[in-house]
Amino acid sequence: MIRIILLSASGVMLGWFMVTAFMGIVNAGNIFGISICAAAFLCLLFSGQFKNALAQLFSNTAGKVVIIAAAVLIAAGIIWSVILSVMMISSAVRTCEKSDAVIVLGCKVNKSGPSRMLRRRLDAAYDYLSENPEVLCVVSGGQGKDEPAAEADVMKEYLIKRGISESRIITESRSENTYENIKFSFEILEEMGLSDKNISVVTDAFHQCRASLIAKRQGRRVFAVSASTELAFLPTYWVREWLGLTKEIFFGYK
């Protein structure tokens, strides 16, 4: 029974990771997820053969070393992913009662306008700005090689069309990554005398931890206004964020 449950769970997760690939989104998150889930599914499907192979490998010293090392690595990976997930959830719910300004982190822009993920961030920003009419907004994002315009300009236009006053929106259109989003946006806020005020970052919940860590390393403090992520995309981007956070924690921005 346990084997059937685990087999079903690994099959469901495999399919879940593959959804984004079928939608044309291929990144380290779903590649890693598909690989791990496929390996788990095959091991469970052919559990008898897998156990025999392990027993044969364990019969010699070198094999024992390999199996023990693999087991330790897998256990460490599971523990680390749990630690990262707790950090990500904690950062996503770290809000403040009143922000003086928000920074909306950019995301992919298509020829038709903001991508689905970017629209969710902008909708979260719109809700917050509508509820707090005195809060200023920095929309942050440059123009990638495959984008028709700077993300910040598209984001500003989207918010204006939804009814946010243009006077409340400042564009930061030089940045190419999260590190630069935070750095350049705070430079603008510093010129306005707001850098030491309560500043919230608007991005996907899974992304808040990395944004907060990057800000902290720049001597800044930020709070979270979290956008929801489409359920179909969540496993892919959650796992990708594990990898991104690991890189940020151990190596920082390069």
C-alpha positions in Angstrom: 0.0 0.0 0.0 2.8 2.4 0.9 4.5 1.7 -2.3 1.4 2.4 -4.3 0.9 5.7 -2.5 4.5 6.8 -3.1 4.3 5.6 -6.7 1.2 7.7 -7.2 2.6 10.7 -5.5 5.8 10.7 -7.5 3.8 10.2 -10.7 1.6 13.2 -9.9 4.6 15.4 -9.0 6.3 14.3 -12.3 3.2 15.4 -14.3 3.0 18.6 -12.3 6.6 19.5 -13.1 6.0 18.6 -16.8 3.0 21.0 -17.1 5.2 24.0 -17.3 7.5 22.4 -19.8 4.6 21.6 -22.0 3.6 25.3 -21.7 7.0 26.3 -23.0 8.6 27.2 -19.6 11.8 25.2 -19.2 14.2 26.2 -16.4 16.4 24.6 -13.7 13.3 24.1 -11.5 11.3 21.8 -13.7 14.4 20.1 -15.1 15.6 19.2 -11.6 12.0 18.3 -10.5 11.4 16.1 -13.5 14.7 14.3 -13.0 14.2 13.6 -9.3 10.5 12.6 -9.7 11.3 10.4 -12.7 14.1 8.7 -10.8 11.8 8.1 -7.8 8.9 6.8 -10.0 11.2 4.3 -11.8 12.8 3.1 -8.6 9.3 2.5 -7.1 7.9 1.0 -10.3 10.8 -1.5 -10.5 11.4 -1.7 -6.7 12.3 -5.4 -6.8 15.0 -5.0 -9.4 16.2 -1.8 -7.6 16.5 -3.7 -4.2 18.4 -6.5 -5.9 20.8 -4.0 -7.5 21.4 -2.3 -4.1 22.0 -5.6 -2.4 24.5 -6.6 -5.0 26.2 -3.2 -4.8 26.2 -3.3 -1.0 28.1 -6.6 -1.0 31.4 -5.0 -1.5 33.2 -2.2 0.3 33.3 0.3 -2.6 29.5 -0.3 -3.1 28.8 0.4 0.5 30.7 3.7 0.4 28.7 4.7 -2.7 25.3 3.8 -1.1 26.1 5.5 2.2 27.4 8.6 0.5 24.3 8.7 -1.7 22.0 8.3 1.3 23.7 11.0 3.2 23.5 13.3 0.2 19.8 12.7 -0.3 19.1 13.2 3.4 21.1 16.4 3.4 19.2 17.6 0.3 15.8 16.9 1.9 16.8 18.7 5.1 18.2 21.7 3.2 15.0 22.0 1.0 12.9 22.0 4.1 15.0 24.7 5.7 14.8 26.8 2.5 11.0 26.3 2.3 10.6 27.5 5.9 12.7 30.6 5.1 10.7 31.3 2.0 7.3 31.0 3.7 8.5 33.2 6.6 9.7 35.9 4.3 6.5 35.8 2.3 4.4 36.6 5.3 6.7 39.2 6.8 4.6 42.3 6.1 4.4 45.7 7.8 1.4 47.6 8.9 2.2 50.6 6.7 4.7 51.0 3.9 5.9 54.4 2.6 6.7 52.9 -0.8 6.6 49.6 -2.7 9.1 48.2 -5.2 7.5 46.0 -7.8 10.0 43.5 -9.2 9.8 43.0 -13.0 9.3 39.8 -14.9 8.9 38.7 -18.5 7.2 41.0 -20.9 5.6 39.6 -24.1 4.7 41.4 -27.3 1.1 41.3 -26.0 2.1 42.9 -22.7 2.9 41.6 -19.2 3.4 37.9 -18.8 0.9 36.0 -16.6 3.3 36.1 -13.7 4.0 39.8 -14.1 0.3 40.5 -14.2 -0.2 38.8 -10.9 2.6 40.9 -9.3 1.0 44.1 -10.8 -2.5 43.1 -9.6 -1.1 42.6 -6.1 0.6 46.0 -6.4 -2.7 47.6 -7.6 -4.6 46.1 -4.7 -2.1 47.5 -2.2 -1.8 50.9 -3.8 -5.6 51.2 -4.0 -5.9 50.4 -0.3 -3.1 52.8 0.6 -3.5 55.9 -1.7 -0.5 57.7 -0.1 2.0 55.0 -0.9 4.5 55.6 -3.8 5.4 52.8 -6.2 8.7 52.0 -8.0 8.3 49.7 -10.9 11.6 48.0 -11.6 12.9 46.1 -14.7 14.9 46.8 -17.8 14.5 45.5 -21.3 15.7 42.0 -22.1 16.9 41.0 -25.6 13.6 39.2 -26.2 11.3 41.9 -24.8 9.6 44.6 -26.9 10.0 47.3 -24.2 11.5 47.9 -20.8 9.5 46.0 -18.1 9.2 49.1 -16.0 7.5 51.1 -18.8 5.0 48.2 -19.5 4.3 47.9 -15.7 3.7 51.6 -15.3 1.3 51.6 -18.3 -0.6 48.6 -16.8 -1.1 50.3 -13.4 -2.1 53.6 -15.0 -4.7 51.8 -17.1 -6.1 50.2 -14.0 -6.5 53.6 -12.4 -3.3 54.3 -10.4 -2.2 57.9 -10.7 0.9 58.4 -12.9 2.3 60.8 -10.2 2.6 57.8 -7.8 4.6 55.6 -10.1 8.4 55.9 -10.6 10.2 53.8 -13.2 13.5 52.1 -12.8 14.4 50.7 -16.2 18.1 49.8 -16.0 18.0 46.6 -13.9 18.6 43.1 -15.4 18.2 40.9 -12.3 16.9 41.0 -8.7 20.1 42.4 -7.3 19.9 45.4 -9.6 16.1 45.7 -9.0 16.8 46.3 -5.3 20.0 48.4 -5.8 18.7 50.8 -8.4 15.2 51.1 -6.8 16.7 52.1 -3.5 19.0 54.6 -5.2 15.9 56.3 -6.5 14.2 56.1 -3.1 17.3 57.5 -1.4 17.2 60.5 -3.7 13.6 61.0 -2.5 14.5 60.7 1.1 12.6 57.4 1.5 15.3 54.8 1.7 15.2 54.5 5.5 11.4 54.3 5.6 9.2 51.2 5.5 9.7 49.7 2.0 7.8 46.6 0.8 8.7 44.5 -2.2 6.0 43.2 -4.5 6.9 39.9 -6.0 5.8 36.2 -6.0 5.7 34.7 -2.5 8.4 32.2 -3.4 10.7 35.0 -4.4 10.4 37.2 -1.3 13.1 35.4 0.7 15.8 36.0 -2.0 14.7 39.6 -2.5 14.9 40.2 1.3 18.3 38.5 1.5 19.7 40.6 -1.4 18.3 43.8 0.2 19.9 42.9 3.6 23.3 42.4 2.0 22.9 45.9 0.5 22.2 47.2 4.0 18.5 47.6 3.3 15.4 46.3 5.1 12.3 45.3 3.1 8.9 43.8 3.9 6.7 41.7 1.7 3.6 42.3 -0.4 3.2 38.8 -2.0 1.6 38.0 -5.3 0.0 34.6 -5.7 1.6 32.1 -8.1 -0.5 30.0 -10.5 -0.8 26.5 -9.0 0.5 24.9 -12.2 3.7 26.9 -12.0 4.3 26.6 -8.3 6.4 23.4 -8.1 8.7 24.5 -10.9 9.4 28.0 -9.5 9.6 26.8 -5.9 12.3 24.3 -6.8 14.1 26.8 -9.0 14.1 29.2 -6.0 15.7 26.6 -3.8 18.6 26.6 -6.3 18.7 30.4 -6.6 18.6 30.8 -2.8 21.4 28.3 -2.3 23.5 30.2 -4.8 22.7 33.5 -3.1 23.4 32.2 0.4 26.8 30.6 -0.4 28.1 32.8 -3.2 26.1 36.0 -3.2 25.7 38.2 -6.3 28.3 37.7 -9.0 
